[in-house]
């Protein structure tokens, strides 16, 4: 394929069972908690870590094939890496740091090429500053320019935004988005931040304990996880058990029984009537009923209960509704602070909400891996 393809497996010392791909010009986010193998996978691509079994190919060229005995040395792999710590040489200027990655370029052309790359990352005029004289964001841009100096076939970014403040991070998000327009190589971003992946990536690979749980468009992975394990890693809170009651072909709906309620959800024909399932709904898709003026939309899967938690978080609020007044059915939802105040939300108050049918996602029931 025109792009990157990776499959690695081993039982230890770092368990791995990961497989993913990324096309040229696309950005793939490897997402997972600490210890999920994200950085080890980057190191495997770069060639500084050799998995027990694996296959890594870029644009049709094999970098690793343990079955065939192929394992290119790191210097023979055209991989550009931006480390979390940036790893700049402190005694060198920005220009010299970039030149240090240009052994493959004729000596006479290195200075001019390095200056072009620094200009590409908006550091023109700062070529002679050393890392200590640059901000965290500027240091990161030097690291990106140095990675690009290798003329890489793949660009690897190891949590590059974790060491900068929020304002700088948002600027760097924009710069990465702009930089991508100039590149035609696969970009692989390691991050633990789902929101970061949603903003920046074309694809998301969800990892846990070195295993690939799911890969796809970020919004699809987040909204439609394939398992309870994946849903929990993403951060979903509203995960419940239910049973498929029937499929309504005429209305293209599935009827889902949940604790005495029958919910209408988008049709899920891959689950037979009578099947035990898990289901989820994002907090943003739980719609609060207005106290003062009910609306027709409140007929969509309405449920009622008592507010167990009401937390003010700046301009928004996080609320937990004990459906039917029982603590074993806690349903989380967000509403703007002014909406919460207008509807007098508070712990102990009664409230009603609707569960949007299109947002309810059905999954297989909990298994041993999900219960772990």
Number of C-alpha atoms within 10 A of each C-alpha: 13 15 21 24 19 19 20 25 18 15 12 9 8 14 18 27 19 24 22 20 19 24 21 18 18 19 23 27 29 31 25 26 16 12 14 22 25 30 21 18 23 22 18 21 27 25 21 13 13 17 25 14 16 22 22 25 19 26 16 12 13 16 23 27 17 16 10 8 8 14 18 14 12 16 10 11 21 18 21 24 23 24 18 17 16 21 13 21 14 12 11 16 20 30 26 21 24 29 24 15 19 22 11 10 14 9 10 8 11 21 15 11 17 25 21 17 22 25 15 17 19 15 19 13 10 18 18 13 14 19 22 12 14 14 12 19 19 19 21 26 25 29 27 27 29 28 25 25 25 22 17 17 20 29 25 26 24 22 19 23 22 14 15 15 11 11 9 15 17 14 11 19 15 12 15 15 14 13 13 15 10 10 17 14 23 25 26 24 26 25 23 21 16 20 13 16 24 17 13 18 21 19 25 28 25 30 26 23 18 24 20 22 21 18 21 16 15 23 17 13 21 22 17 18 25 18 20 24 18 22 22 14 18 21 11 18 16 19 20 20 18 22 22 23 18 20 21 14 10 6 10 13 19 23 20 26 19 16 12 8 13 16 22 23 22 19 20 18 15 8 18 14 15 13 15 18 19 20 21 21 25 22 20 13 17 24 19 21 20 17 11 8 6 10 9 6 12 18 14 16 17 18 19 17 22 22 23 21 18 20 15 13 11 8 9 15 20 17 23 22 28 22 22 17 16 12 14 10 17 23 23 22 22 21 20 14 18 12 14 20 12 11 15 14 21 17 15 15 14 18 21 20 23 18 24 23 19 13 18 20 20 29 21 15 17 16 11 7 9 13 8 6
